[in-house]
Amino acid sequence: MSDDAKLKEAKEHVGKLKHFYQHLISYAVVNVVLIIINLVTSPTQLWFYWVTIFWGIGIAVQAFKTFGPGAKLNKNWEDKKVKEYMDKN
């Protein structure tokens, strides 16, 4: 595989990781807000969990696509991340 192809593949993977983490943060923030709204407005009738469940399924699918079988998180990736962390500290 050429260096240009490797660079393109690496950028695509990093883009997927970035998008996944942004989506995960949005999921957490929005769901906390929904829980608060639900508990303040109608604490006897809980509805927030429907959003949490179905959006969570979407997050799980995205996580599987990003980190699941075939993802670029192999031994070389682990070694690279360990080296990056050690270089920072």
BALOBA-1460 file (C-alpha; in Angstrom, 3 decimals):
// residues 89
<rec num="1" residu="m" x="0.000" y="0.000" z="0.000"/>
<rec num="2" residu="s" x="1.426" y="3.390" z="-0.948"/>
<rec num="3" residu="d" x="2.030" y="6.164" z="1.550"/>
<rec num="4" residu="d" x="-0.734" y="8.265" z="-0.031"/>
<rec num="5" residu="a" x="-3.221" y="5.418" z="0.341"/>
<rec num="6" residu="k" x="-2.166" y="4.845" z="3.942"/>
<rec num="7" residu="l" x="-2.526" y="8.545" z="4.702"/>
<rec num="8" residu="k" x="-5.979" y="8.643" z="3.129"/>
<rec num="9" residu="e" x="-7.062" y="5.561" z="5.089"/>
<rec num="10" residu="a" x="-5.682" y="6.974" z="8.342"/>
<rec num="11" residu="k" x="-7.485" y="10.283" z="7.820"/>
<rec num="12" residu="e" x="-10.757" y="8.475" z="7.102"/>
<rec num="13" residu="h" x="-10.404" y="6.422" z="10.273"/>
<rec num="14" residu="v" x="-9.551" y="9.436" z="12.411"/>
<rec num="15" residu="g" x="-12.585" y="11.196" z="10.919"/>
<rec num="16" residu="k" x="-14.785" y="8.258" z="11.943"/>
<rec num="17" residu="l" x="-13.350" y="8.341" z="15.459"/>
<rec num="18" residu="k" x="-13.908" y="12.082" z="15.740"/>
<rec num="19" residu="h" x="-17.484" y="11.807" z="14.495"/>
<rec num="20" residu="f" x="-18.213" y="8.953" z="16.906"/>
<rec num="21" residu="y" x="-16.895" y="10.882" z="19.926"/>
<rec num="22" residu="q" x="-18.830" y="14.008" z="18.914"/>
<rec num="23" residu="h" x="-21.982" y="11.909" z="18.577"/>
<rec num="24" residu="l" x="-21.369" y="10.259" z="21.958"/>
<rec num="25" residu="i" x="-20.917" y="13.617" z="23.695"/>
<rec num="26" residu="s" x="-24.111" y="14.960" z="22.093"/>
<rec num="27" residu="y" x="-25.952" y="11.828" z="23.212"/>
<rec num="28" residu="a" x="-24.825" y="12.270" z="26.823"/>
<rec num="29" residu="v" x="-25.573" y="15.992" z="27.028"/>
<rec num="30" residu="v" x="-28.974" y="15.825" z="25.341"/>
<rec num="31" residu="n" x="-30.066" y="12.858" z="27.430"/>
<rec num="32" residu="v" x="-29.091" y="14.556" z="30.698"/>
<rec num="33" residu="v" x="-31.155" y="17.586" z="29.645"/>
<rec num="34" residu="l" x="-34.097" y="15.359" z="28.684"/>
<rec num="35" residu="i" x="-33.959" y="13.550" z="32.021"/>
<rec num="36" residu="i" x="-34.017" y="16.857" z="33.879"/>
<rec num="37" residu="i" x="-36.901" y="18.181" z="31.772"/>
<rec num="38" residu="n" x="-38.858" y="14.965" z="32.245"/>
<rec num="39" residu="l" x="-38.342" y="14.842" z="35.996"/>
<rec num="40" residu="v" x="-39.236" y="18.519" z="36.437"/>
<rec num="41" residu="t" x="-42.314" y="18.600" z="34.189"/>
<rec num="42" residu="s" x="-43.843" y="15.158" z="34.716"/>
<rec num="43" residu="p" x="-41.986" y="13.035" z="37.269"/>
<rec num="44" residu="t" x="-44.779" y="10.475" z="37.453"/>
<rec num="45" residu="q" x="-44.713" y="9.772" z="33.731"/>
<rec num="46" residu="l" x="-41.242" y="8.926" z="32.481"/>
<rec num="47" residu="w" x="-40.637" y="9.225" z="28.738"/>
<rec num="48" residu="f" x="-36.969" y="10.193" z="28.436"/>
<rec num="49" residu="y" x="-35.814" y="6.581" z="28.263"/>
<rec num="50" residu="w" x="-37.419" y="6.085" z="24.832"/>
<rec num="51" residu="v" x="-35.055" y="8.636" z="23.325"/>
<rec num="52" residu="t" x="-32.167" y="7.188" z="25.321"/>
<rec num="53" residu="i" x="-32.868" y="3.636" z="24.134"/>
<rec num="54" residu="f" x="-33.363" y="4.312" z="20.439"/>
<rec num="55" residu="w" x="-30.567" y="6.865" z="20.138"/>
<rec num="56" residu="g" x="-28.403" y="4.465" z="22.145"/>
<rec num="57" residu="i" x="-29.027" y="1.772" z="19.547"/>
<rec num="58" residu="g" x="-27.761" y="4.199" z="16.914"/>
<rec num="59" residu="i" x="-24.683" y="4.932" z="19.019"/>
<rec num="60" residu="a" x="-24.053" y="1.199" z="19.455"/>
<rec num="61" residu="v" x="-24.251" y="0.615" z="15.695"/>
<rec num="62" residu="q" x="-21.865" y="3.488" z="15.063"/>
<rec num="63" residu="a" x="-19.490" y="2.164" z="17.748"/>
<rec num="64" residu="f" x="-19.522" y="-1.277" z="16.120"/>
<rec num="65" residu="k" x="-18.725" y="0.256" z="12.737"/>
<rec num="66" residu="t" x="-15.943" y="2.332" z="14.264"/>
<rec num="67" residu="f" x="-14.416" y="-0.162" z="16.712"/>
<rec num="68" residu="g" x="-15.821" y="-3.543" z="15.682"/>
<rec num="69" residu="p" x="-14.336" y="-6.298" z="13.539"/>
<rec num="70" residu="g" x="-12.398" y="-4.905" z="10.634"/>
<rec num="71" residu="a" x="-11.773" y="-1.573" z="12.350"/>
<rec num="72" residu="k" x="-8.250" y="-0.244" z="12.249"/>
<rec num="73" residu="l" x="-7.651" y="-0.844" z="15.949"/>
<rec num="74" residu="n" x="-5.089" y="-3.603" z="15.705"/>
<rec num="75" residu="k" x="-1.812" y="-4.214" z="17.564"/>
<rec num="76" residu="n" x="0.032" y="-1.562" z="15.538"/>
<rec num="77" residu="w" x="-2.623" y="0.983" z="16.496"/>
<rec num="78" residu="e" x="-2.305" y="0.064" z="20.161"/>
<rec num="79" residu="d" x="1.484" y="0.379" z="20.041"/>
<rec num="80" residu="k" x="1.229" y="3.761" z="18.330"/>
<rec num="81" residu="k" x="-1.246" y="5.069" z="20.931"/>
<rec num="82" residu="v" x="0.943" y="3.851" z="23.797"/>
<rec num="83" residu="k" x="3.943" y="5.611" z="22.251"/>
<rec num="84" residu="e" x="1.926" y="8.819" z="21.738"/>
<rec num="85" residu="y" x="0.799" y="8.767" z="25.362"/>
<rec num="86" residu="m" x="4.294" y="8.137" z="26.641"/>
<rec num="87" residu="d" x="5.685" y="10.963" z="24.509"/>
<rec num="88" residu="k" x="3.131" y="13.393" z="25.973"/>
<rec num="89" residu="n" x="3.963" y="12.530" z="29.591"/>
